[in-house]
Amino acid sequence: MSLKCEKDTKLNAAKVDCDAKAAEKKLKGTAKNSFTKKCFTDESK
């Protein structure tokens, strides 16, 4: 697997994980967007 594919897979997994956490917290609208953006940034480091 190429480095780009490996990175894309990790980023996709982080996005899915963050979306699941937001759903678990029952976040909607701006709160959900803010939470997922911060979560994604934190997990993709």
PDB file of N, CA, C and O in Angstrom:
ATOM      1  N   MET A   1       0.853  -1.171   0.000  1.00  0.00           N
ATOM      2  CA  MET A   1       0.000   0.000   0.000  1.00  0.00           C
ATOM      3  C   MET A   1       0.899   1.233   0.000  1.00  0.00           C
ATOM      4  O   MET A   1       1.891   1.290   0.726  1.00  0.00           O
ATOM      5  N   SER A   2       0.545   2.205  -0.810  1.00  0.00           N
ATOM      6  CA  SER A   2       1.359   3.415  -0.887  1.00  0.00           C
ATOM      7  C   SER A   2       1.155   4.276   0.353  1.00  0.00           C
ATOM      8  O   SER A   2       0.168   4.124   1.073  1.00  0.00           O
ATOM      9  N   LEU A   3       2.082   5.164   0.588  1.00  0.00           N
ATOM     10  CA  LEU A   3       2.016   6.044   1.749  1.00  0.00           C
ATOM     11  C   LEU A   3       0.765   6.912   1.716  1.00  0.00           C
ATOM     12  O   LEU A   3       0.140   7.147   2.750  1.00  0.00           O
ATOM     13  N   LYS A   4       0.399   7.390   0.515  1.00  0.00           N
ATOM     14  CA  LYS A   4      -0.795   8.222   0.395  1.00  0.00           C
ATOM     15  C   LYS A   4      -2.050   7.431   0.762  1.00  0.00           C
ATOM     16  O   LYS A   4      -2.913   7.937   1.478  1.00  0.00           O
ATOM     17  N   CYS A   5      -2.153   6.220   0.287  1.00  0.00           N
ATOM     18  CA  CYS A   5      -3.318   5.388   0.589  1.00  0.00           C
ATOM     19  C   CYS A   5      -3.401   5.100   2.088  1.00  0.00           C
ATOM     20  O   CYS A   5      -4.479   5.112   2.681  1.00  0.00           O
ATOM     21  N   GLU A   6      -2.246   4.842   2.678  1.00  0.00           N
ATOM     22  CA  GLU A   6      -2.208   4.559   4.111  1.00  0.00           C
ATOM     23  C   GLU A   6      -2.676   5.780   4.905  1.00  0.00           C
ATOM     24  O   GLU A   6      -3.431   5.648   5.868  1.00  0.00           O
ATOM     25  N   LYS A   7      -2.224   6.970   4.496  1.00  0.00           N
ATOM     26  CA  LYS A   7      -2.619   8.207   5.175  1.00  0.00           C
ATOM     27  C   LYS A   7      -4.110   8.457   4.979  1.00  0.00           C
ATOM     28  O   LYS A   7      -4.802   8.819   5.930  1.00  0.00           O
ATOM     29  N   ASP A   8      -4.618   8.269   3.756  1.00  0.00           N
ATOM     30  CA  ASP A   8      -6.039   8.460   3.483  1.00  0.00           C
ATOM     31  C   ASP A   8      -6.885   7.521   4.333  1.00  0.00           C
ATOM     32  O   ASP A   8      -7.938   7.919   4.829  1.00  0.00           O
ATOM     33  N   THR A   9      -6.442   6.290   4.506  1.00  0.00           N
ATOM     34  CA  THR A   9      -7.169   5.317   5.314  1.00  0.00           C
ATOM     35  C   THR A   9      -7.233   5.772   6.763  1.00  0.00           C
ATOM     36  O   THR A   9      -8.283   5.677   7.398  1.00  0.00           O
ATOM     37  N   LYS A  10      -6.116   6.268   7.291  1.00  0.00           N
ATOM     38  CA  LYS A  10      -6.095   6.752   8.681  1.00  0.00           C
ATOM     39  C   LYS A  10      -6.998   7.960   8.849  1.00  0.00           C
ATOM     40  O   LYS A  10      -7.719   8.063   9.842  1.00  0.00           O
ATOM     41  N   LEU A  11      -6.968   8.884   7.881  1.00  0.00           N
ATOM     42  CA  LEU A  11      -7.805  10.074   7.973  1.00  0.00           C
ATOM     43  C   LEU A  11      -9.285   9.709   7.887  1.00  0.00           C
ATOM     44  O   LEU A  11     -10.108  10.282   8.601  1.00  0.00           O
ATOM     45  N   ASN A  12      -9.625   8.765   7.024  1.00  0.00           N
ATOM     46  CA  ASN A  12     -11.007   8.322   6.905  1.00  0.00           C
ATOM     47  C   ASN A  12     -11.466   7.659   8.204  1.00  0.00           C
ATOM     48  O   ASN A  12     -12.592   7.882   8.650  1.00  0.00           O
ATOM     49  N   ALA A  13     -10.604   6.851   8.810  1.00  0.00           N
ATOM     50  CA  ALA A  13     -10.948   6.203  10.073  1.00  0.00           C
ATOM     51  C   ALA A  13     -11.155   7.250  11.167  1.00  0.00           C
ATOM     52  O   ALA A  13     -12.059   7.109  11.990  1.00  0.00           O
ATOM     53  N   ALA A  14     -10.332   8.294  11.184  1.00  0.00           N
ATOM     54  CA  ALA A  14     -10.480   9.362  12.174  1.00  0.00           C
ATOM     55  C   ALA A  14     -11.810  10.083  11.978  1.00  0.00           C
ATOM     56  O   ALA A  14     -12.489  10.408  12.953  1.00  0.00           O
ATOM     57  N   LYS A  15     -12.185  10.336  10.723  1.00  0.00           N
ATOM     58  CA  LYS A  15     -13.451  11.021  10.442  1.00  0.00           C
ATOM     59  C   LYS A  15     -14.640  10.174  10.894  1.00  0.00           C
ATOM     60  O   LYS A  15     -15.574  10.687  11.511  1.00  0.00           O
ATOM     61  N   VAL A  16     -14.603   8.905  10.590  1.00  0.00           N
ATOM     62  CA  VAL A  16     -15.691   8.006  10.985  1.00  0.00           C
ATOM     63  C   VAL A  16     -15.789   7.941  12.507  1.00  0.00           C
ATOM     64  O   VAL A  16     -16.885   7.972  13.066  1.00  0.00           O
ATOM     65  N   ASP A  17     -14.634   7.850  13.176  1.00  0.00           N
ATOM     66  CA  ASP A  17     -14.609   7.787  14.634  1.00  0.00           C
ATOM     67  C   ASP A  17     -15.180   9.074  15.240  1.00  0.00           C
ATOM     68  O   ASP A  17     -15.968   9.021  16.184  1.00  0.00           O
ATOM     69  N   CYS A  18     -14.788  10.208  14.706  1.00  0.00           N
ATOM     70  CA  CYS A  18     -15.275  11.495  15.220  1.00  0.00           C
ATOM     71  C   CYS A  18     -16.780  11.649  14.980  1.00  0.00           C
ATOM     72  O   CYS A  18     -17.497  12.146  15.848  1.00  0.00           O
ATOM     73  N   ASP A  19     -17.250  11.232  13.827  1.00  0.00           N
ATOM     74  CA  ASP A  19     -18.692  11.291  13.543  1.00  0.00           C
ATOM     75  C   ASP A  19     -19.463  10.405  14.517  1.00  0.00           C
ATOM     76  O   ASP A  19     -20.544  10.775  14.973  1.00  0.00           O
ATOM     77  N   ALA A  20     -18.912   9.242  14.833  1.00  0.00           N
ATOM     78  CA  ALA A  20     -19.564   8.328  15.783  1.00  0.00           C
ATOM     79  C   ALA A  20     -19.610   8.936  17.176  1.00  0.00           C
ATOM     80  O   ALA A  20     -20.623   8.834  17.869  1.00  0.00           O
ATOM     81  N   LYS A  21     -18.516   9.566  17.588  1.00  0.00           N
ATOM     82  CA  LYS A  21     -18.478  10.212  18.912  1.00  0.00           C
ATOM     83  C   LYS A  21     -19.497  11.346  18.988  1.00  0.00           C
ATOM     84  O   LYS A  21     -20.163  11.510  20.009  1.00  0.00           O
ATOM     85  N   ALA A  22     -19.624  12.130  17.916  1.00  0.00           N
ATOM     86  CA  ALA A  22     -20.600  13.225  17.877  1.00  0.00           C
ATOM     87  C   ALA A  22     -22.024  12.680  17.966  1.00  0.00           C
ATOM     88  O   ALA A  22     -22.864  13.249  18.663  1.00  0.00           O
ATOM     89  N   ALA A  23     -22.295  11.591  17.272  1.00  0.00           N
ATOM     90  CA  ALA A  23     -23.620  10.970  17.311  1.00  0.00           C
ATOM     91  C   ALA A  23     -23.920  10.436  18.710  1.00  0.00           C
ATOM     92  O   ALA A  23     -25.040  10.551  19.208  1.00  0.00           O
ATOM     93  N   GLU A  24     -22.901   9.854  19.330  1.00  0.00           N
ATOM     94  CA  GLU A  24     -23.057   9.321  20.688  1.00  0.00           C
ATOM     95  C   GLU A  24     -23.417  10.434  21.670  1.00  0.00           C
ATOM     96  O   GLU A  24     -24.204  10.231  22.594  1.00  0.00           O
ATOM     97  N   LYS A  25     -22.830  11.616  21.455  1.00  0.00           N
ATOM     98  CA  LYS A  25     -23.101  12.772  22.318  1.00  0.00           C
ATOM     99  C   LYS A  25     -24.375  13.507  21.895  1.00  0.00           C
ATOM    100  O   LYS A  25     -24.774  14.482  22.532  1.00  0.00           O
ATOM    101  N   LYS A  26     -25.010  13.036  20.818  1.00  0.00           N
ATOM    102  CA  LYS A  26     -26.246  13.609  20.279  1.00  0.00           C
ATOM    103  C   LYS A  26     -26.081  15.085  19.917  1.00  0.00           C
ATOM    104  O   LYS A  26     -26.958  15.906  20.184  1.00  0.00           O
ATOM    105  N   LEU A  27     -24.939  15.404  19.303  1.00  0.00           N
ATOM    106  CA  LEU A  27     -24.676  16.775  18.882  1.00  0.00           C
ATOM    107  C   LEU A  27     -25.350  17.047  17.542  1.00  0.00           C
ATOM    108  O   LEU A  27     -25.464  16.157  16.700  1.00  0.00           O
ATOM    109  N   LYS A  28     -25.788  18.273  17.358  1.00  0.00           N
ATOM    110  CA  LYS A  28     -26.464  18.690  16.123  1.00  0.00           C
ATOM    111  C   LYS A  28     -25.897  20.023  15.660  1.00  0.00           C
ATOM    112  O   LYS A  28     -25.380  20.797  16.466  1.00  0.00           O
ATOM    113  N   GLY A  29     -25.993  20.287  14.381  1.00  0.00           N
ATOM    114  CA  GLY A  29     -25.654  21.577  13.804  1.00  0.00           C
ATOM    115  C   GLY A  29     -24.244  22.055  14.085  1.00  0.00           C
ATOM    116  O   GLY A  29     -23.272  21.320  13.907  1.00  0.00           O
ATOM    117  N   THR A  30     -24.149  23.308  14.530  1.00  0.00           N
ATOM    118  CA  THR A  30     -22.858  23.951  14.753  1.00  0.00           C
ATOM    119  C   THR A  30     -22.046  23.223  15.818  1.00  0.00           C
ATOM    120  O   THR A  30     -20.827  23.106  15.687  1.00  0.00           O
ATOM    121  N   ALA A  31     -22.687  22.739  16.850  1.00  0.00           N
ATOM    122  CA  ALA A  31     -21.977  22.024  17.919  1.00  0.00           C
ATOM    123  C   ALA A  31     -21.325  20.763  17.360  1.00  0.00           C
ATOM    124  O   ALA A  31     -20.187  20.440  17.701  1.00  0.00           O
ATOM    125  N   LYS A  32     -22.054  20.051  16.498  1.00  0.00           N
ATOM    126  CA  LYS A  32     -21.507  18.842  15.876  1.00  0.00           C
ATOM    127  C   LYS A  32     -20.332  19.182  14.965  1.00  0.00           C
ATOM    128  O   LYS A  32     -19.299  18.514  14.999  1.00  0.00           O
ATOM    129  N   ASN A  33     -20.494  20.227  14.150  1.00  0.00           N
ATOM    130  CA  ASN A  33     -19.422  20.629  13.235  1.00  0.00           C
ATOM    131  C   ASN A  33     -18.167  21.021  14.001  1.00  0.00           C
ATOM    132  O   ASN A  33     -17.062  20.620  13.636  1.00  0.00           O
ATOM    133  N   SER A  34     -18.332  21.794  15.049  1.00  0.00           N
ATOM    134  CA  SER A  34     -17.198  22.240  15.856  1.00  0.00           C
ATOM    135  C   SER A  34     -16.508  21.049  16.516  1.00  0.00           C
ATOM    136  O   SER A  34     -15.281  20.948  16.505  1.00  0.00           O
ATOM    137  N   PHE A  35     -17.304  20.151  17.088  1.00  0.00           N
ATOM    138  CA  PHE A  35     -16.752  18.975  17.758  1.00  0.00           C
ATOM    139  C   PHE A  35     -16.000  18.078  16.786  1.00  0.00           C
ATOM    140  O   PHE A  35     -14.881  17.653  17.073  1.00  0.00           O
ATOM    141  N   THR A  36     -16.604  17.788  15.640  1.00  0.00           N
ATOM    142  CA  THR A  36     -15.960  16.878  14.691  1.00  0.00           C
ATOM    143  C   THR A  36     -14.701  17.501  14.093  1.00  0.00           C
ATOM    144  O   THR A  36     -13.724  16.796  13.837  1.00  0.00           O
ATOM    145  N   LYS A  37     -14.715  18.810  13.868  1.00  0.00           N
ATOM    146  CA  LYS A  37     -13.532  19.485  13.331  1.00  0.00           C
ATOM    147  C   LYS A  37     -12.370  19.381  14.320  1.00  0.00           C
ATOM    148  O   LYS A  37     -11.251  19.050  13.928  1.00  0.00           O
ATOM    149  N   LYS A  38     -12.631  19.663  15.602  1.00  0.00           N
ATOM    150  CA  LYS A  38     -11.580  19.586  16.616  1.00  0.00           C
ATOM    151  C   LYS A  38     -11.121  18.137  16.795  1.00  0.00           C
ATOM    152  O   LYS A  38      -9.923  17.868  16.882  1.00  0.00           O
ATOM    153  N   CYS A  39     -12.055  17.227  16.848  1.00  0.00           N
ATOM    154  CA  CYS A  39     -11.741  15.803  17.010  1.00  0.00           C
ATOM    155  C   CYS A  39     -10.876  15.324  15.846  1.00  0.00           C
ATOM    156  O   CYS A  39      -9.869  14.649  16.061  1.00  0.00           O
ATOM    157  N   PHE A  40     -11.253  15.662  14.638  1.00  0.00           N
ATOM    158  CA  PHE A  40     -10.521  15.244  13.439  1.00  0.00           C
ATOM    159  C   PHE A  40      -9.104  15.800  13.454  1.00  0.00           C
ATOM    160  O   PHE A  40      -8.145  15.100  13.131  1.00  0.00           O
ATOM    161  N   THR A  41      -8.985  17.082  13.837  1.00  0.00           N
ATOM    162  CA  THR A  41      -7.658  17.715  13.924  1.00  0.00           C
ATOM    163  C   THR A  41      -6.797  17.008  14.952  1.00  0.00           C
ATOM    164  O   THR A  41      -5.626  16.726  14.701  1.00  0.00           O
ATOM    165  N   ASP A  42      -7.372  16.722  16.108  1.00  0.00           N
ATOM    166  CA  ASP A  42      -6.626  16.039  17.173  1.00  0.00           C
ATOM    167  C   ASP A  42      -6.200  14.639  16.774  1.00  0.00           C
ATOM    168  O   ASP A  42      -5.073  14.229  17.054  1.00  0.00           O
ATOM    169  N   GLU A  43      -7.086  13.905  16.125  1.00  0.00           N
ATOM    170  CA  GLU A  43      -6.792  12.509  15.761  1.00  0.00           C
ATOM    171  C   GLU A  43      -5.882  12.371  14.550  1.00  0.00           C
ATOM    172  O   GLU A  43      -5.243  11.335  14.367  1.00  0.00           O
ATOM    173  N   SER A  44      -5.819  13.404  13.725  1.00  0.00           N
ATOM    174  CA  SER A  44      -4.979  13.296  12.525  1.00  0.00           C
ATOM    175  C   SER A  44      -3.544  13.775  12.765  1.00  0.00           C
ATOM    176  O   SER A  44      -2.736  13.808  11.837  1.00  0.00           O
ATOM    177  N   LYS A  45      -3.236  14.137  13.986  1.00  0.00           N
ATOM    178  CA  LYS A  45      -1.858  14.566  14.313  1.00  0.00           C
ATOM    179  C   LYS A  45      -0.954  13.385  14.475  1.00  0.00           C
ATOM    180  O   LYS A  45       0.235  13.551  14.750  1.00  0.00           O
TER     181      LYS A  45
END
